[in-house]
Amino acid sequence: MQRSTMTVLNAHFDGQQIVLDDPMPKGVPANARVRVLIEDEGPKPSSLEKIAKMAVRGKLPRDFSMQHKHYAKGTGRR
């Protein structure tokens, strides 16, 4: 009996088909059978929701007021 392995690849649905975001691992032959698991990741939190979550924890960084765009949106620091 051959053991199966599991590799997780990120993908998205473009409205017609599933499109891989990650490259296929080397060694996977053409026409290989694969199993697709649809997992709804839910909506991404808004910038305001991210800030509110940090504030509720009471762990706002000391430089938050000056670097709020960095913390909320992931932009570079000034």
C-alpha positions in Angstrom: 0.0 0.0 0.0 1.4 3.4 -1.0 1.3 6.2 1.5 -0.1 9.5 0.3 1.5 12.8 1.2 -0.2 16.1 1.7 1.1 19.4 0.4 -0.8 22.7 0.9 -0.9 25.1 -2.0 -2.6 28.5 -1.9 -5.0 29.1 -4.8 -8.0 31.2 -5.7 -11.2 30.8 -7.8 -11.3 33.2 -10.7 -15.0 32.7 -11.4 -14.5 29.8 -13.7 -11.6 27.6 -12.5 -9.2 27.2 -9.6 -5.9 29.0 -10.2 -2.8 28.1 -8.1 -1.0 31.0 -6.4 1.9 28.7 -5.4 4.1 26.7 -7.8 3.4 23.0 -8.1 6.0 21.0 -6.2 8.7 19.4 -8.3 8.2 15.7 -9.2 4.4 15.8 -9.5 3.7 14.2 -12.9 1.3 15.5 -15.4 -2.3 14.2 -14.9 -1.6 13.3 -11.3 -4.7 12.9 -9.3 -5.1 15.6 -6.6 -7.7 16.4 -4.0 -9.0 20.0 -3.6 -10.4 21.1 -0.2 -12.4 24.3 -0.3 -11.8 26.3 2.9 -13.4 29.7 3.3 -10.9 31.9 5.0 -13.6 34.5 5.5 -13.3 38.3 4.9 -10.1 40.0 5.7 -10.3 42.4 8.6 -10.4 46.1 7.8 -7.7 48.5 9.0 -10.0 49.8 11.6 -10.8 46.3 12.9 -7.0 45.6 13.2 -6.5 48.8 15.2 -9.5 48.1 17.4 -8.2 44.6 18.1 -4.8 46.0 19.2 -6.4 48.6 21.4 -8.7 46.1 23.2 -5.6 44.0 24.1 -4.1 47.2 25.5 -0.9 46.5 23.7 -0.6 49.5 21.3 3.1 50.1 20.4 4.6 53.2 21.8 5.1 54.7 18.3 1.5 53.8 17.2 0.4 57.4 16.7 3.3 58.2 14.4 3.4 54.8 12.6 -0.3 53.9 12.4 -0.2 53.3 8.7 2.6 50.7 9.2 0.6 48.9 11.9 -2.8 49.0 10.2 -1.9 48.5 6.6 1.6 47.0 6.6 3.2 50.0 4.9 6.9 50.8 5.6 7.9 52.7 8.6 8.8 56.4 8.3 
